[in-house]
Structures are given as structure tokens and as C-alpha cells.
């Protein structure tokens, strides 16, 4: 499962880079760029959850993708 999550993160990062390159010339990309960033935050959170559970001998399969409000309210 971690491979699938990592692959999804890599695809989102690639899309984010493409959108950043074209955002100045296409304002419509700003909304998609924000959506990609939120999704990236959610998937990074999922990967951290999975790795943390595995590190402590718990089942990483019991993790789930958290909602946008939860992930975006984390303090940096």
C-alpha cells in the first residue's frame, strides 16, 4: 500500500510542478494548483500515519485518508 501512496504523491508533485510552470499564463490553473496542494497534504499525512503505525507494531492498513479540514488545520 505504501508504494501506491508514494506513487500517487509523486504524480501529484509532477502535476504541481507542471501547474506552477504555467500558472502565470493560465489563471485557471490556480484553482487546480490549490486542490493538488491540499491532496498532497492529505496523502503525505496518510503516509506518515502508515509509517508511524508500522513503526510501533500496529497495522498500517487501519489508517485512512483524513479530510481536508483536519489536515489543513495542522500547525507547521
N, C-alpha and C positions, 0 to 999 in steps of 0.2 A: 504493500500500500504506500509506503514512503516513496518508492520510485514514482508512482503515479502522481503523488502530491508534488514531488520535486519537478517532474516533467511539466506539470501544469504551471508551476511557479516560473519555470524557465520560459514557457510560451508567453506568459503574461509579461515577463520582463522584456522579451523581444518585442511584443506589441507596444509596450510602454515606450521603448526606445524609438520605434517607428513613428509613434504618435508625437513624441517630443520633437522629432526632426521636421514634422510637417505642421505642427500646431500653429506656428506663426502665419503660415499661408492659408490655413483652413481652420477657421474658428469653430467649426462643428466638431473638431477633434477634441476640444477641451472637455466636453461632457464625457466622452468615451474615456479620455485620459483619467479623469477623476474616478470613473467606475472601475477602471483597471487598477488604479492605486488602492481602492477600497478592497477589491477582490484579492489583490496581492497581500494586503494586511491580514485578511481573513485566512488565507492559505498558509502564510508564514506562522500565524497563530496555531493553526491546526498541526503543522509540522512540529512546532515546539511542544504542543500538548502531547503528541505521539511519542516524541523522543523522551520527554520527561517521564511519562508513564512507563516506558520501556526501561529507562534507567533505574527506576525504583521497583522493578519486577512486576509491574501491573500490565494489564492487557491494553496495548496501544489501539486495538480495534474498537475500544469502548469510547473513543474520542469522537467529537462531532464538530462540524464547521459552525463556529459561533456567528451570531447575527452581527450586522454592520454596527449597530449602536454599541454593542458590548466591546467590540474590537477597537472601534474608533474612539472610545472614551478612555482607553488605556493612557496613562501618563508616560511620557518618554523619559 
